[in-house]
Amino acid sequence: MKKLLFAFLAAALVIIFTGCSKINDSNGHLVVKITDAPFPINLIESATVTITKVEIRKVGDGISDGNPFMVLWEGSEKFDLLELRNGVVEELLDVEIPAGEYNLIRLYVDEAGLKVKDGESYSVKVPSGKQTGIKLFVEPGLVVEGGLTSELLLDFDLSNSFVLQGNIDSPAGIKGFNFKPVIRAVNSSKAGKLEGVVTDKDNVKIDQASIVVKQDGADDISVLSDANGYYAVIGLLSGTYSVVASKENYETVTINDVKIVSGNKTVLNFVLQHK
């Protein structure tokens, strides 16, 4: 059984395994969604990726040819990552999948596109992404069990995946981009959510404040607040983090020892002072 689902989350690819019906407890369902990390959105009208295939690998189960990949979906779907911010996701597929542990995703991206506000549109083909796929290891591995729900988040880091060429301070100065996909794969069943609002001392909401989540031994994760000052970071593994809020012409604020608990939401608001 396979069906496509489309709904909104933030900028990243989310894969959700859900328990199947009681007809066959050896299978479950896989739902794939898209979301994304921040980008200089004040200059960009759209930033798209076209996905053509998704595969997954089961942890070695004695099959003679090693750990083969299972094709979950083939087609052609374009996603605008700028529409997927602050906890918004878009589903790609919902497919039945055998129970077991899975530790590697292979994502095939055919093309990436960028449209500058009041400017040009650019696109690049992604030969390696189309032919061999982008390999994403899932840590910890994702266990799918009949009747139970597991979730996997694949998060496109837009700011690092689209490397702008030219002067990024002006739409007229952008000459194109290189696409070097940076994606993190998170077992969401082991993860929580961080959200909050960024304001100044007069309680005025601050748009496009940068929120960076840091943890020793891990890559930084960043988002931008929206026009209401709201931000959200999904797919954070349980643990303790430092969170930094900054904005041009404001003092930077760092809060340490922020605890994230799987399956829970942590609320962390920031008040920034003008310099």
Buried (B, 14 or more C-beta within 10 A) or exposed (E): EEEEBEEBBBBBBBBBBBBBEEEEBEBBBBBBBBBBBBBBBEBBBBBBBBBBBBBBBBBEEEEEEEEEBBEBBEEEBEBBBBBBBBBBBBBBBBBBBBBBBBBBBBBBBBBBBBBBEEBEEBBBEBEEBBEEBBBBEBEEBBBBBBEBBBBBBBBBBBBBBBEBEBEBEEBEBBEBBEBEBBBBBBBBBBBBBBBBBBBBEEEEBBBBBBBBBBBEEEEEBBBBBBEEBBBBBBBBBEBEBBBBBBBEEBEEBEBEEBEBEBEEEBEBEBBBEEE
